Amino acid sequence: MQSTKQQFIEFALDADVLRFGEFKTKAGRLSPYFFNAGLFNTGALLDKLGAFYAHTLLAARQEGRIEFDMIFGPAYKGIPLAASVAMNLARLGCDVPWAFNRKEAKDHGEGGMIVGAPLKGRVVIIDDVISAGTSVRESVKIIEAAGATPSGVLIAVDRQERGGNAEVMTESSAVQDVEKTFGLHVASIINLHDLLAFMDGPSEKAKAVAGYRDAVAQYRQRYGA
């Protein structure tokens, strides 16, 4: 496993953002693990999270998977994420504009739905996860309406599981649907495969959660895409 992926998983475990046990998902499935990005709720945690996003985005650009001129954070979770990513990119010598949307258009002051830099050029969307792809669809509409071009999506975790619910499932995952529907590459800091590889590893933190490895593997076998 690449050290960055291992470091991120350990970071998420230390922050109690990545948890193991039994959790009911929005789809009604009982998942043996849960990732709650909202618990990166201090300045230090958010800053470090942004650093992982920034390194992942620059790696995707270097590999030719995502080109970008600016970043966009969909309201509401994407707003602090985009801000942190922008600051961390600047530290790495890649100072680009960023923007986010309001849920409702402002009818006074500067007005409009977009806050921050004007949407121009190639715009990468920053979010935490893709569950049903709703946030991405809304973001694509906003970006295209401004005359800009959606160029990719960056998320923290790709659960790599099929859409639908506990009984009826689609053939592909929400991430795969986004890639196919919009022709956008979705980059993630880690995915479920990375998590399983970590749980097989020799580190003390890996050993502490290794007891859940079989449950996670069974979940992937049942719902994986």
C-alpha positions as CSV (number, residue, x, y, z in Angstrom):
1,M,0.0,0.0,0.0
2,Q,1.2,3.5,-0.8
3,S,2.3,5.3,2.4
4,T,-0.1,8.2,1.8
5,K,-3.1,5.9,1.8
6,Q,-1.9,4.2,5.0
7,Q,-1.3,7.6,6.6
8,F,-4.7,8.7,5.7
9,I,-6.4,5.6,7.1
10,E,-4.4,6.0,10.4
11,F,-5.3,9.7,10.5
12,A,-9.0,8.9,10.1
13,L,-8.8,6.2,12.8
14,D,-7.0,8.6,15.2
15,A,-9.7,11.2,14.6
16,D,-12.5,8.6,15.2
17,V,-13.8,9.5,11.7
18,L,-13.3,5.9,10.5
19,R,-15.2,3.5,12.8
20,F,-15.9,-0.2,12.8
21,G,-18.9,-2.1,14.2
22,E,-22.4,-2.2,12.7
23,F,-23.9,0.9,11.0
24,K,-27.0,1.3,8.9
25,T,-26.4,3.2,5.7
26,K,-28.8,5.4,3.8
27,A,-29.5,2.5,1.5
28,G,-30.6,0.4,4.5
29,R,-27.5,-1.9,4.5
30,L,-25.8,-2.9,7.6
31,S,-22.2,-1.9,7.1
32,P,-19.3,-3.0,9.3
33,Y,-17.5,0.3,8.8
34,F,-18.5,4.0,8.7
35,F,-16.6,7.1,7.5
36,N,-18.0,10.4,8.9
37,A,-16.0,13.3,7.4
38,G,-18.0,15.8,9.5
39,L,-15.9,14.7,12.5
40,F,-12.8,16.4,11.0
41,N,-14.1,19.3,13.1
42,T,-11.1,21.2,14.3
43,G,-8.8,23.5,12.4
44,A,-5.9,21.1,12.6
45,L,-7.9,18.1,11.4
46,L,-9.5,20.1,8.5
47,D,-6.1,21.4,7.5
48,K,-4.5,18.0,7.5
49,L,-7.5,16.5,5.6
50,G,-7.0,19.2,3.0
51,A,-3.4,18.2,2.6
52,F,-4.4,14.6,1.7
53,Y,-6.9,15.9,-0.8
54,A,-4.3,18.3,-2.3
55,H,-1.7,15.6,-2.8
56,T,-4.3,13.2,-4.3
57,L,-5.4,15.9,-6.7
58,L,-1.9,16.8,-7.8
59,A,-1.1,13.1,-8.3
60,A,-4.2,12.7,-10.5
61,R,-3.1,15.7,-12.6
62,Q,0.4,14.4,-12.9
63,E,-1.0,11.1,-14.1
64,G,-3.2,12.9,-16.7
65,R,-6.5,11.9,-15.1
66,I,-7.7,15.3,-13.9
67,E,-6.8,18.7,-15.3
68,F,-8.1,21.8,-13.4
69,D,-7.9,25.6,-13.3
70,M,-9.9,26.0,-10.2
71,I,-11.9,24.0,-7.5
72,F,-15.5,24.0,-6.5
73,G,-17.1,22.9,-3.2
74,P,-20.8,22.1,-3.3
75,A,-22.8,23.3,-0.3
76,Y,-22.6,22.4,2.4
77,K,-19.9,19.8,3.2
78,G,-17.9,20.7,0.1
79,I,-17.4,24.3,1.3
80,P,-14.8,23.8,4.1
81,L,-13.3,21.0,2.1
82,A,-12.7,23.2,-0.9
83,A,-11.3,26.0,1.3
84,S,-8.8,23.6,2.9
85,V,-7.8,22.1,-0.4
86,A,-7.2,25.5,-1.9
87,M,-4.9,26.5,0.9
88,N,-3.0,23.3,0.9
89,L,-2.6,23.5,-2.9
90,A,-1.2,27.0,-2.5
91,R,1.4,25.7,0.0
92,L,2.4,23.2,-2.6
93,G,3.0,25.9,-5.2
94,C,-0.4,25.5,-7.0
95,D,-2.4,28.6,-6.1
96,V,-5.8,28.3,-7.9
97,P,-9.1,30.1,-7.4
98,W,-12.0,28.4,-5.6
99,A,-15.7,28.9,-5.2
100,F,-18.8,27.4,-3.7
101,N,-22.6,27.7,-4.2
102,R,-25.4,28.9,-2.0
103,K,-28.4,26.7,-1.6
104,E,-30.6,29.7,-2.4
105,A,-29.8,32.7,-4.6
106,K,-29.0,35.9,-2.7
107,D,-31.2,38.8,-3.7
108,H,-29.2,41.6,-2.2
109,G,-25.5,42.7,-2.2
110,E,-23.6,41.0,-4.9
111,G,-26.5,38.5,-5.4
112,G,-26.3,35.2,-7.2
113,M,-25.6,31.7,-6.1
114,I,-21.8,31.5,-6.4
115,V,-19.4,32.7,-3.7
116,G,-15.7,33.1,-4.4
117,A,-14.0,33.2,-7.8
118,P,-16.0,33.2,-11.0
119,L,-16.5,29.7,-12.4
120,K,-14.1,29.6,-15.4
121,G,-12.1,27.0,-17.3
122,R,-11.7,23.5,-16.0
123,V,-13.3,23.0,-12.6
124,V,-12.8,20.1,-10.3
125,I,-15.5,19.3,-7.8
126,I,-14.5,18.6,-4.1
127,D,-16.7,16.4,-1.9
128,D,-16.5,13.9,0.9
129,V,-18.1,10.8,-0.7
130,I,-20.4,10.0,-3.6
131,S,-23.5,8.2,-2.3
132,A,-26.2,8.7,-5.0
133,G,-24.3,11.3,-7.1
134,T,-26.9,14.0,-6.5
135,S,-24.3,16.6,-5.3
136,V,-22.2,15.9,-8.4
137,R,-25.1,16.3,-10.7
138,E,-26.1,19.6,-9.2
139,S,-22.5,20.8,-9.3
140,V,-22.2,19.9,-13.0
141,K,-25.3,21.9,-13.8
142,I,-24.0,24.9,-11.9
143,I,-20.6,24.8,-13.5
144,E,-21.9,24.3,-17.0
145,A,-24.5,27.1,-16.5
146,A,-21.6,29.5,-15.8
147,G,-19.9,28.5,-19.1
148,A,-17.1,26.5,-17.3
149,T,-16.2,22.9,-17.8
150,P,-16.4,20.2,-15.1
151,S,-13.1,18.3,-15.2
152,G,-13.2,15.8,-12.5
153,V,-14.3,14.9,-9.0
154,L,-12.2,14.5,-5.8
155,I,-13.5,12.6,-2.8
156,A,-12.1,11.2,0.4
157,V,-13.4,7.6,0.3
158,D,-14.8,5.5,-2.6
159,R,-16.8,2.7,-0.9
160,Q,-16.9,0.8,-4.2
161,E,-20.3,-0.6,-3.6
162,R,-23.3,-1.0,-5.9
163,G,-26.2,1.4,-5.8
164,G,-29.7,0.5,-4.7
165,N,-30.6,-0.8,-1.3
166,A,-30.1,-3.9,0.8
167,E,-32.2,-6.1,-1.5
168,V,-32.2,-4.5,-5.0
169,M,-28.9,-3.4,-6.4
170,T,-27.7,-1.7,-9.5
171,E,-24.9,-3.1,-11.6
172,S,-22.5,-0.3,-11.0
173,S,-21.5,1.9,-8.1
174,A,-22.4,5.6,-7.7
175,V,-18.8,6.5,-8.6
176,Q,-18.9,4.4,-11.7
177,D,-22.3,6.0,-12.6
178,V,-20.8,9.5,-12.3
179,E,-17.8,8.6,-14.4
180,K,-20.0,7.0,-17.1
181,T,-22.8,9.7,-17.1
182,F,-20.6,12.8,-17.1
183,G,-17.3,11.4,-18.5
184,L,-15.5,12.7,-15.4
185,H,-12.7,10.9,-13.6
186,V,-13.4,10.4,-9.9
187,A,-10.2,10.4,-7.8
188,S,-10.4,9.3,-4.1
189,I,-7.8,9.4,-1.4
190,I,-8.6,5.8,-0.5
191,N,-11.1,3.2,-1.6
192,L,-12.5,0.0,0.0
193,H,-9.7,-2.1,-1.6
194,D,-7.1,0.2,0.2
195,L,-8.9,-0.3,3.5
196,L,-8.8,-4.1,3.2
197,A,-5.1,-4.0,2.3
198,F,-4.5,-1.8,5.3
199,M,-6.3,-4.3,7.6
200,D,-3.9,-7.0,6.3
201,G,-0.9,-4.9,7.2
202,P,1.6,-5.2,10.1
203,S,1.1,-1.8,11.8
204,E,-0.3,-1.6,15.3
205,K,-3.3,0.4,14.1
206,A,-4.0,-2.3,11.5
207,K,-3.8,-5.0,14.1
208,A,-6.3,-3.1,16.3
209,V,-9.0,-3.3,13.6
210,A,-8.0,-6.6,11.9
211,G,-10.8,-8.3,13.7
212,Y,-13.3,-6.6,11.5
213,R,-11.5,-7.6,8.3
214,D,-13.7,-10.6,7.5
215,A,-16.9,-8.6,8.0
216,V,-15.6,-5.9,5.7
217,A,-14.6,-8.4,3.1
218,Q,-18.0,-10.1,3.3
219,Y,-19.7,-6.8,2.9
220,R,-17.7,-6.1,-0.2
221,Q,-18.4,-9.5,-1.6
222,R,-22.2,-8.9,-1.2
223,Y,-22.4,-5.2,-2.3
224,G,-19.1,-4.5,-4.1
225,A,-19.0,-3.1,-7.6
